[in-house]
């Protein structure tokens, strides 16, 4: 069962936390989340699921930032959310889909017990200008049937930043710190 906007509001401070919360962003059965002011762009030509991939951080200026086709952008919500006993889900807003901007086509289902900001996967079919603070996606909540253990993975829980893929942890790849140490050692060796 999908929670109505009134049910979402009635559960604030109980099963749902949205920080900050603005009542004018509440919809009949969802709540609009805003885009934070930074993006990540991968720098690798081929992304490797078994290893950390290099990326760079971009600040979205007040005049906006133009996204380009054939590029994956990672952003995040400005809001920090917590959910207890409900399934949080996000999806891009249809107004942005009509501009050819697609948000989280592969990662819209959250887990019961998730706490943190939401990393947004964004791509577009033609150049489109975006702005920090714009209402970028909607969060909605489903009731859960049956018993469930709350989300407790250390991969993304309690995130307050954009999270690149950590799939490499599942595949036994090196962690980022180890990879950076190896690259540093390699540079030192070449310098000698």
C-alpha positions, 0 to 999 in steps of 0.5 A: 500500500502506498502512503498518501501525502497526509500519511507521510506528514503524519509519520514525520518524527515517527516512521519517517524523517525528512530533514529539512522538510518543507510542507509546500513540497508535499504531494498527494502521495509523495514528497519532492526532494531537492538537488544538492550543489555538487555532482560527481563525474567518472573519469574512467573510459571504461568503468570497472565493477570490480574496482573503485573508479576515479571521479571528479567533483563539480560544483553547480554554480548559481547560474546552473550547470548543463548536463551532456548526453552520453555522460553519467552524473551522480548527484545527491539530495539536499535532504537527509531521510530516515525510514523505519518500517516502511520501504522508501522509494524515489523516482525522477519527476515527470517534468524533468523526464519531459526535458529528457533528464532521467533520474535513478533508472536503476536504483530507485528502491530503498531499504527498510531502515535506510538513513542518509541522503540519496545518491542520484544517477542522472543522464539526459538525451540532449543537453539540459541545464540543472540548478542546485536546490531544484526539486529533482525527484520524489520520495514515496513510501510503501507499507511492508508485508512480513517481517524484515531486518532493517538495512544495516550495510556499511556501504551506503548507510548514514551517507551525507555525500554522493556515493560512487558505486561500491560494487567492487566490495561485493566482488572482492576488489580493493578498497579506495584507500588501498588502491590510492596507496598502491598508485602512490607507491608506484609513482614513488618507484617511478620517481626514483 
